[in-house]
Amino acid sequence: MRAFFIPCLVAGLLVSACGGSDNGTSATTTSTGGTSTGTGGTPTGASTTPPPTGPRLLSSSAITGVGTGTNFSFDLGLIVGNRYYVTDRNNAAVDVFDTATSTQVAQIKGAGANAFTGVGLKNGAADNSISGPDGINIVGSLLYVGDVDSVKVIDPASQQILKNIAVGTSGKRADEGCVDATHNLYMISTPEADTPFATFINTNTQAVVAQVDFTDASGNPSAGLEQCRYDAASDTFFVNDDGTTANPHGELVALPGASIRGITAGATVNYTDLAGVKMYSEGNCDPTGLALGPGKDIAVSCREATTGAPLLVQIMDRTTGSILASVNAGGGDQIEYDASTNRYYNAASRWTASGKASTNGACSTASPCTPVLAIINAATRALVTQLKSGNNAHSVAVDSVTGKAFLPASSGPSPAGCATCGTEPAGLLTFAIL
């Protein structure tokens, strides 16, 4: 697909993201009949303006099958080598982009049992809980992608869906996953089941080996499950729990890897029955994304549903559960940590001009959002900058090789509730991070 570039003025980015007030100037040139020079003696064609630096928008690229006016339903993305992969429900596909050019190079689809669900409808309206593809992870040389009641296994080299692994019969999506490469285990959550659960898959055999249900100590089902991350240093699966009786606005659950591996093959256990399990309050958070930071830090992207609550990223100590910093840079979904810049990148699709949650945490015409890419210094646990992104841009992947971040966005008008959007089509936004 052709990439088209957005001028900084039109994009409405921060001044710092445009490279400062000197950008856009040029030397006046004259011809002397010999060497052409500028008025100050600078050879013609040699710019006196340094190229822009720092985090900034670079381009917006078209995506096959979506465009102007499209309510683009996508989920998570990741970088593998020189490719960016993102799950695309409108096209029932995984979209593939070249990271150097931000050009789409493929769309991976399946057929029959290997086909993705696409956009599921309930009462005539799109419903993410019955839609797919959803989360995506690299597992060895393969991609594992969540779908309704299943995980699809993709060979990125051949761009083929190789296998459909059944994970329950709830009729709901298997959403976000994480990988323990040391012990060959893959965890993926089904958050909208009547009792949310996580499925564990042996990545050598591609067979389900265990299920962990999430009913809290008071006997109530979890409010849902979000991003998980595996920490090899502590042999722990961390997962964001949307809410429990004790922590109604979010709980960070630490599942010991040894306890997961100790589950009898094929058995189902409740998370509270796992030896060594720990649960930490995330405050008034309503968590979404999760990222392992430097040292013992772990960052939680909050998408507060309490009207007027500060939109936060909670940076916690993953060994004690202590909240080390509450950064007013939340309202996002996927959050990633990049070691090369030592920064977190939060796709804050529900950020607002006030920095506080819109009505019930949802974007609407009456209570609009102003989506941004929020960048946080992981050393100081402080906000670096926020860059205007696009409508419902809730997914982010960071490539340290090219120094870029990739955020898909819906079209400006759809869904409603983006105060800083225009009539731009749905597409892939590419940002420089350096």
C-alpha positions in Angstrom: 0.0 0.0 0.0 1.1 3.5 -0.7 2.3 5.6 2.3 1.3 9.2 2.3 2.9 11.8 4.6 1.2 14.2 6.9 2.7 17.7 7.3 3.3 18.7 10.9 1.0 21.7 10.8 -1.9 19.6 9.5 -1.2 16.8 12.0 -1.4 19.2 14.9 1.4 17.8 16.8 3.3 19.4 19.6 5.8 22.0 18.5 8.7 20.0 19.9 7.6 17.1 17.7 7.9 19.3 14.6 11.6 19.9 15.3 11.3 23.4 16.7 10.4 26.8 15.2 13.3 26.8 12.7 11.8 24.0 10.6 10.3 24.9 7.2 12.8 27.7 6.4 15.0 27.7 3.4 17.9 29.7 2.0 17.1 32.2 -0.8 19.2 31.2 -3.8 20.7 33.2 -6.6 22.6 32.1 -9.8 26.0 33.5 -10.5 26.5 31.7 -13.8 28.9 29.3 -12.1 28.4 27.7 -8.7 24.9 28.4 -7.5 24.9 29.7 -3.9 22.5 31.0 -1.3 22.6 34.6 -0.2 24.9 33.6 2.6 27.2 31.7 0.3 25.6 28.3 1.0 25.6 26.0 -2.1 22.1 25.7 -3.6 20.5 22.4 -2.4 22.3 22.4 0.9 19.7 23.0 3.6 20.4 25.4 6.4 17.7 23.7 8.5 18.6 20.7 10.5 16.4 17.7 10.0 13.7 17.2 12.6 14.5 15.1 15.6 12.7 13.8 18.6 9.4 11.9 18.8 7.1 13.0 16.0 4.6 11.7 13.5 6.2 10.5 10.3 3.4 9.1 8.1 0.0 7.6 7.7 -0.3 4.4 5.5 -3.3 2.9 3.9 -4.7 -0.5 5.0 -6.4 -2.7 2.5 -10.2 -3.0 3.1 -10.6 0.0 5.4 -10.5 3.7 4.6 -12.5 6.9 4.8 -15.5 6.6 7.2 -14.5 3.1 8.3 -15.0 2.2 12.0 -11.8 0.1 12.0 -11.9 -2.7 14.5 -8.4 -3.8 15.3 -6.6 -5.1 18.3 -2.9 -5.7 19.2 0.3 -5.6 17.2 3.9 -6.5 17.5 7.3 -6.3 15.7 9.0 -9.4 14.4 12.2 -8.7 12.4 11.4 -6.2 9.7 7.7 -6.7 9.9 4.9 -5.2 11.9 1.8 -7.4 12.5 -1.6 -6.2 13.7 -4.9 -8.0 14.1 -7.6 -6.7 11.8 -11.3 -7.8 12.5 -12.8 -5.9 9.6 -10.8 -8.0 7.2 -10.7 -11.1 9.4 -6.9 -11.1 9.0 -3.5 -10.2 10.3 -2.1 -7.2 8.5 1.6 -7.2 7.7 3.7 -4.1 7.1 7.3 -3.4 6.2 8.9 -1.6 9.1 11.3 0.4 6.9 8.6 1.9 4.7 5.3 1.4 6.7 3.9 -0.1 3.5 1.4 -3.0 3.8 2.9 -6.1 2.2 0.4 -8.8 3.1 -2.9 -9.8 4.7 -2.9 -13.2 6.3 -6.3 -15.0 6.2 -7.5 -18.5 6.8 -10.3 -20.7 5.5 -12.7 -23.1 7.1 -11.7 -23.9 10.7 -8.6 -21.8 10.2 -10.6 -18.6 9.3 -10.8 -15.8 11.8 -14.2 -14.8 13.1 -14.1 -11.2 11.9 -16.4 -8.6 13.4 -19.1 -10.3 15.5 -22.5 -8.6 15.8 -24.9 -8.5 18.8 -28.3 -6.9 18.3 -26.9 -5.4 15.1 -23.9 -3.8 16.7 -20.2 -4.8 16.7 -19.2 -6.7 19.9 -15.5 -7.2 20.6 -16.2 -10.2 22.9 -17.4 -12.3 20.0 -14.9 -10.9 17.4 -11.5 -11.9 16.2 -8.5 -11.9 15.6 -7.5 -10.3 18.9 -4.1 -10.6 20.8 -1.0 -11.7 19.0 2.4 -13.1 20.2 5.6 -14.4 18.8 6.2 -18.0 20.0 9.5 -19.3 18.6 9.2 -18.8 14.9 5.4 -18.8 14.9 2.6 -16.4 15.7 -0.1 -17.3 18.1 -3.3 -15.2 17.6 -6.4 -15.2 19.7 -9.8 -15.7 18.2 -13.3 -16.8 19.4 -12.9 -20.0 21.4 -9.5 -20.6 19.7 -5.9 -19.7 19.1 -4.7 -19.7 15.5 -1.1 -20.7 14.8 0.5 -18.7 11.9 3.8 -19.4 10.0 4.9 -15.8 9.2 7.4 -17.1 6.6 4.7 -18.8 4.5 2.0 -16.4 5.7 -0.3 -19.4 6.3 -2.5 -20.3 9.3 -1.3 -23.8 10.2 -3.6 -24.8 13.1 -6.6 -23.9 15.1 -6.3 -24.7 18.8 -9.6 -24.9 20.7 -9.6 -23.0 24.0 -13.0 -23.4 25.6 -16.6 -23.4 24.4 -17.8 -20.1 25.8 -18.5 -18.5 22.4 -16.2 -15.6 23.5 -12.8 -14.5 22.3 -9.5 -15.7 23.6 -8.0 -12.3 23.9 -4.5 -11.4 25.1 -1.6 -13.8 25.7 2.0 -14.0 26.9 4.8 -16.6 26.5 7.1 -18.4 28.9 9.8 -19.4 26.3 11.9 -21.2 29.0 9.3 -23.7 29.9 7.4 -23.7 26.6 4.1 -22.4 27.9 1.7 -19.9 26.3 -1.0 -18.2 28.4 -4.1 -16.6 26.9 -7.2 -15.2 28.6 -10.9 -15.5 27.8 -12.1 -12.4 29.7 -15.7 -12.3 28.8 -16.7 -15.8 29.7 -19.2 -16.0 32.6 -16.2 -17.0 34.7 -13.1 -15.6 33.1 -10.3 -18.1 32.6 -6.8 -18.4 31.3 -5.7 -21.3 29.0 -2.2 -22.7 29.1 -0.8 -24.3 25.9 2.3 -26.4 25.6 4.1 -24.7 22.7 6.0 -27.9 21.8 2.9 -30.0 21.3 0.5 -27.1 20.7 -1.9 -28.8 23.1 -3.9 -27.3 26.0 -2.4 -28.5 29.3 -4.3 -26.5 31.9 -7.0 -24.0 32.6 -7.1 -21.5 35.4 -10.4 -19.9 36.4 -10.7 -16.5 38.0 -13.2 -16.6 40.9 -12.1 -14.4 43.7 -11.8 -15.3 47.4 -15.4 -14.1 48.0 -16.7 -16.5 45.4 -17.4 -13.9 42.7 -16.1 -14.1 39.1 -13.5 -11.7 38.0 -14.8 -8.6 36.1 -12.5 -9.7 33.3 -8.8 -10.3 32.3 -6.5 -8.0 30.3 -2.9 -8.1 29.3 -0.5 -10.7 30.7 3.3 -10.8 30.8 5.7 -13.5 31.8 8.7 -12.4 33.9 11.5 -15.0 33.4 13.6 -13.5 36.3 11.0 -14.5 38.8 9.3 -17.3 36.9 5.9 -15.5 37.2 2.9 -14.9 34.9 1.5 -11.4 35.7 -2.0 -10.6 34.5 -4.3 -7.6 34.9 -7.6 -8.5 36.5 -10.4 -6.0 35.7 -11.9 -6.2 39.2 -12.5 -8.4 42.2 -14.5 -8.0 45.4 -11.4 -6.8 47.2 -10.1 -4.6 44.4 -13.1 -3.5 42.3 -11.0 -1.2 40.0 -8.2 -3.6 39.2 -5.8 -6.1 40.6 -2.4 -7.3 39.4 -2.3 -11.0 39.8 1.1 -12.8 40.1 0.8 -16.5 39.1 4.0 -18.5 40.0 5.2 -20.4 37.0 6.0 -23.5 39.2 2.4 -23.6 40.4 1.1 -23.5 36.8 3.4 -26.3 35.7 2.3 -28.3 38.8 -1.3 -28.5 37.6 -2.3 -32.0 36.5 -2.3 -32.2 32.8 -5.8 -31.3 31.5 -7.0 -30.1 34.8 -8.8 -26.8 35.8 -8.0 -25.0 39.0 -9.0 -21.7 40.4 -6.2 -19.0 40.7 -6.7 -18.5 44.4 -5.8 -22.2 44.9 -2.4 -21.9 43.3 0.5 -22.0 45.8 2.2 -18.7 46.1 -0.3 -16.7 44.1 -0.3 -12.9 45.0 -2.8 -10.2 44.3 -2.0 -6.5 44.4 -4.4 -3.5 44.3 -4.0 -1.2 41.3 -6.0 1.6 42.9 -8.7 3.3 40.9 -7.3 2.0 37.6 -9.6 -0.2 35.5 -6.5 -1.8 33.9 -5.8 -2.7 30.4 -2.2 -3.0 29.1 0.9 -4.2 31.0 4.6 -3.9 30.4 7.6 -5.2 32.2 10.0 -2.2 32.8 13.6 -2.0 34.1 14.6 -3.6 37.3 11.5 -4.6 39.3 9.1 -2.1 37.7 5.9 -3.1 35.9 3.7 -0.5 34.2 -0.1 -0.8 34.2 -2.1 1.2 31.6 -5.3 2.3 33.3 -8.5 3.3 31.5 -10.6 4.7 34.3 -14.3 4.3 34.0 -15.0 6.7 36.9 -16.1 10.1 35.4 -13.5 12.8 36.1 -10.9 10.4 37.6 -7.3 11.1 36.6 -6.1 9.0 33.7 -3.1 7.1 35.0 -0.3 4.8 34.2 0.5 3.0 37.5 4.2 2.0 37.8 4.5 -0.7 40.4 7.1 -2.8 42.1 6.3 -6.3 40.7 7.8 -8.0 43.7 5.8 -6.1 46.4 2.9 -4.6 44.6 3.8 -1.1 45.8 2.7 1.7 43.5 5.9 3.6 42.8 4.5 6.3 40.6 1.1 7.4 39.2 1.7 9.1 35.9 -1.1 11.2 34.4 -0.7 9.6 31.0 -3.4 6.9 30.9 -6.5 6.2 29.1 -4.8 3.6 26.9 -4.9 -0.1 26.0 -1.6 -1.5 24.8 1.5 -0.2 26.5 5.1 -1.3 25.6 8.5 -0.8 27.1 11.5 -0.2 24.8 14.9 -0.9 26.4 16.8 1.0 23.8 15.2 4.3 24.8 14.3 3.2 28.4 10.8 4.5 27.8 7.2 3.3 28.0 4.9 3.9 25.0 1.2 4.1 25.9 -1.5 4.1 23.2 -3.8 6.5 25.1 -6.9 6.4 22.9 -9.1 7.7 25.7 -6.9 10.6 26.8 -8.8 13.8 27.2 -7.9 17.5 27.1 -8.3 17.7 30.9 -6.3 14.5 31.6 -9.4 13.1 33.4 -11.8 10.3 32.4 -14.7 11.3 30.1 -18.2 10.3 31.1 -18.0 6.7 32.3 -14.6 6.5 30.7 -16.0 6.3 27.2 -15.5 8.7 24.3 -18.6 10.3 22.9 -19.7 13.4 21.0 -20.9 14.9 24.3 -17.8 13.8 26.2 -15.0 13.6 23.6 -11.5 12.2 23.8 -8.2 13.5 22.4 -6.1 10.4 21.6 -2.3 10.6 22.0 0.8 8.5 22.1 2.1 9.0 25.6 5.8 8.5 26.2 7.1 8.0 29.7 10.8 8.0 31.0 11.2 4.6 32.7 14.1 5.9 34.8 12.4 8.9 36.3 8.9 7.5 35.9 7.8 10.8 34.5 6.0 11.9 31.3 8.3 12.9 28.4 5.7 14.0 25.9 2.4 13.3 24.3 1.9 13.2 20.5 -1.5 13.5 18.9 -2.5 10.1 17.4 -5.7 9.1 15.8 -9.2 7.9 16.5 -9.3 4.9 18.8 -5.6 4.4 18.4 -5.3 2.0 21.3 -2.6 -0.3 20.0 1.2 0.3 19.8 4.3 -1.6 18.8 7.8 -0.2 19.1 10.8 -1.1 16.8 14.1 -0.2 18.3 15.9 -1.0 15.1 14.2 1.6 12.9 13.4 3.9 15.9 9.7 3.8 15.1 6.3 3.2 16.9 3.3 1.9 15.0 -0.3 2.8 15.9 -3.3 1.7 13.8 -6.2 4.2 13.9 -9.8 4.3 12.9 -11.2 6.9 10.5 -11.7 10.4 12.0 -15.5 10.4 12.1 -16.0 6.8 13.2 -16.4 5.9 16.0 -17.8 9.2 17.3 -16.1 11.0 20.1 -12.7 12.1 18.9 -12.4 15.9 19.4 -9.0 16.2 17.6 -9.9 14.1 14.5 -11.0 15.3 11.1 -12.1 13.3 8.0 -8.9 11.3 7.7 -9.2 7.6 6.7 -8.4 4.6 8.8 -4.8 3.6 8.5 -1.5 3.0 10.2 0.3 5.9 11.9 4.1 5.7 12.1 6.0 7.8 14.7 9.7 8.4 15.2 10.7 7.7 18.7 14.2 9.3 18.5 
